[in-house]
Amino acid sequence: MSEQLTIEDFSRNLNTKFKVYRTDEDVFDAELVEVLELRNDDILYSFSVIFLLPPEFGFEQRIFKFEHSELGVLELFIVPVRQTDLGIRYEALFNYVIRE
């Protein structure tokens, strides 16, 4: 996907599955569980997305390859934000400068 991803792109795909590649052979299922608008004004457009990954994924923060049936292949920098009984919640932030 070459165009900028929007909050609408992710909102349409809330509660769907993504493949997350730690390596080409080490692939995990993730669920998109939350989409949050953080800021939307004439200076900055910002939102976050939260994925739920299994505990076996571990606590790494870096760029991972994601694959989704609608959004295609993405490279996202994700950060672990919370461990729950269901797994580990990871967040990706999107910030687009509207006007400098």
C-alpha positions, 0 to 999 in steps of 0.5 A: 500500500503506497498511499498514506494510511488513515484512521478510516483504513484501520477502523474498517478493519477493526477486529480483523486478523493480521499476520506479523512476521518476526522473521520469514519463518516466525509468523504470528497472528495479531488482532486489530483491537483498537483505533484511536484518534489522537489529534486532528487539526490544521497542524497535525493528524495523529492516531494510534492502532492497538494490536493484540499478539500472543504472549509468545511474541515477547516484548520487542519494539521495532519495525515488523512486517504486517500482512492483511487481506485488505490493507496488504503488506505494511511495515509498522513500528510497534511498541508493547504497551500492556500485557493482559490475560489474552496476550500483549497489546502493541501500539503503532502511532501515525503522525502526519504534519498538515501544515508547518 
